[in-house]
Amino acid sequence: MKKQPKRESLLKNSNGQYRYLFNWQSGGFNDIWAKDLIEFKSELKRQFPSGVVNHDTLHKATPTESREWDRIGDMMCW
């Protein structure tokens, strides 16, 4: 029997929200904390009314992805 690789759990905060990571259609990236896609879409409209998300890149983050996302963002700001 082939051993399955260990899957990392999804990152969830104390409010029960997942961290959704995504890229913009015009370039760049961002994240939004939301419980589900419905809440994600309403938060997206509230925070970024004119933003167009590349939905092929939208996904829930794992703790490792979240750290890397923050590290890359920090490198771009310095």
Secondary structure as UniProt FT lines:
FT   TURN            14..15
FT   STRAND          18..24
FT   TURN            25..26
FT   STRAND          29..34
FT   HELIX           37..47
FT   TURN            49..50
FT   STRAND          53..60
FT   HELIX           63..77
//
